[in-house]
Amino acid sequence: MYEDKTLSCKDCGNEFVFTAGEQEFYAEKGFQNEPTRCKDCRVARKDAIRASREMHSTTCAECGKEAIVPFKPRNDRPILCSECFANSK
């Protein structure tokens, strides 16, 4: 049903392949738009966003370990570390 497509990256201008498997994944997730950036530019953009994000240190309400979170913790809500958060799902 899906066929590989060659797209052009809006950041670097290089061509990249939007594979049939990726198209199927996008459809399953309900994504309506095709990717506009190649994998390298997507990774670079994510890394830049993460690097600019101010992180805050707090104590996990479950296990007591240090938890680093991308928001300023408030005293009215418990904060979980990544491990406890994953286990709570």
C-alpha positions as CSV (number, residue, x, y, z in Angstrom):
1,M,0.0,0.0,0.0
2,Y,2.8,2.4,0.9
3,E,5.8,3.1,-1.2
4,D,9.1,4.8,-0.3
5,K,9.0,8.5,-1.1
6,T,11.9,10.9,-1.5
7,L,11.4,14.2,0.3
8,S,13.6,17.3,0.7
9,C,14.6,18.6,4.1
10,K,13.5,22.1,4.9
11,D,16.5,22.8,7.0
12,C,19.5,21.4,5.1
13,G,17.9,20.9,1.7
14,N,19.2,17.3,1.4
15,E,16.9,14.6,0.1
16,F,15.8,11.8,2.4
17,V,13.6,8.7,2.0
18,F,10.3,8.5,3.8
19,T,10.1,4.7,3.9
20,A,6.9,2.7,3.4
21,G,7.3,1.5,7.0
22,E,7.6,5.0,8.3
23,Q,4.5,6.0,6.4
24,E,2.6,3.2,7.9
25,F,3.8,4.2,11.4
26,Y,2.7,7.8,10.8
27,A,-0.7,6.6,9.7
28,E,-1.1,4.3,12.7
29,K,-0.2,7.2,15.0
30,G,-2.7,9.5,13.2
31,F,0.0,11.9,12.0
32,Q,-1.4,13.9,9.1
33,N,1.8,15.6,7.8
34,E,4.8,14.1,6.2
35,P,8.2,14.8,7.9
36,T,9.8,18.0,6.7
37,R,13.3,17.4,8.1
38,C,15.8,14.6,7.6
39,K,16.7,12.4,10.5
40,D,19.9,14.3,11.2
41,C,18.1,17.7,11.3
42,R,15.3,16.2,13.5
43,V,17.8,14.9,16.0
44,A,19.8,18.2,15.9
45,R,16.6,20.2,16.5
46,K,15.5,18.0,19.4
47,D,18.9,18.3,21.0
48,A,18.9,22.1,20.7
49,I,15.4,22.2,22.3
50,R,16.5,19.9,25.1
51,A,19.8,21.9,25.7
52,S,17.9,25.2,26.0
53,R,15.4,23.8,28.5
54,E,16.0,24.7,32.1
55,M,16.1,21.6,34.3
56,H,15.3,21.5,38.0
57,S,16.4,19.0,40.7
58,T,14.0,17.6,43.2
59,T,13.4,14.4,45.3
60,C,11.3,11.6,44.0
61,A,8.1,11.2,46.2
62,E,8.2,7.4,45.8
63,C,11.8,6.3,46.2
64,G,13.6,9.4,47.5
65,K,16.2,9.5,44.7
66,E,17.1,12.7,42.9
67,A,14.8,13.5,40.0
68,I,15.7,16.0,37.3
69,V,12.6,17.6,35.7
70,P,12.0,20.2,33.0
71,F,9.6,22.3,35.2
72,K,9.9,24.1,38.5
73,P,8.5,21.7,41.1
74,R,5.6,22.9,43.3
75,N,5.0,21.6,46.8
76,D,1.4,20.7,46.1
77,R,2.1,17.9,43.7
78,P,4.3,14.8,44.1
79,I,7.2,14.5,41.6
80,L,8.5,11.0,40.5
81,C,11.8,10.1,39.0
82,S,11.8,8.6,35.5
83,E,11.9,5.0,36.9
84,C,9.0,5.5,39.3
85,F,7.0,7.4,36.7
86,A,7.4,4.5,34.2
87,N,6.4,2.0,36.9
88,S,3.3,4.0,37.7
89,K,1.8,3.6,34.3
